[in-house]
């Protein structure tokens, strides 16, 4: 779900959706408080969501720039090996959940981006909104954030650049902890693998090389 300016991407006279599919091909929407019931009532399964954690680099759809998000974002996943929303039917150029599509999708109008821009950063869902009643899980999420938060990783990367000998090992330790927490929640708490990127965000082993441009080397 992306916001494009009318002047650059659409004809000036457009006043309705032509089902070009462009917005859905660029990714799923972030969820807002208004979408909470869709998840709680399992109309949108939690396995179809993932978390972008605070400090993670994202493409900001309003500015069009890469930025480190100042707040947590819960989004619909993309279909495998594409950026398209998991619910986008490319063959039909249609939304598979059109009648219950989330707020951002309902507001999306590429010829008039004002309503979506107004709602874009308002009342976004966070993990607390979904898991707040599960104290044990929120405790794990908070501990995971303390050890694996992007602000801490960024500080360690900076220290490493200044030849702090322990910083590299601390980064690897955070990656190991992130991996171990996923295993523990899956094996001991019976959470499905599809839930892990919602509970802990995307694996650090995948995001650190992209966000910080450093190579992680596994010790044998
Ligand atoms: S939920 Fe539907 S309308 Fe929204 S981005 Fe996905 S495919 Fe498009």
Boltz pocket constraint, residues with backbone or C-beta under 6 A from the ligand:
constraints:
  - pocket:
      binder: B
      contacts: [[A, 1], [A, 23], [A, 24], [A, 27], [A, 28], [A, 29], [A, 76], [A, 85], [A, 86], [A, 87], [A, 88], [A, 89], [A, 94], [A, 95], [A, 96], [A, 97], [A, 98], [A, 101], [A, 102], [A, 105]]
      max_distance: 6.0
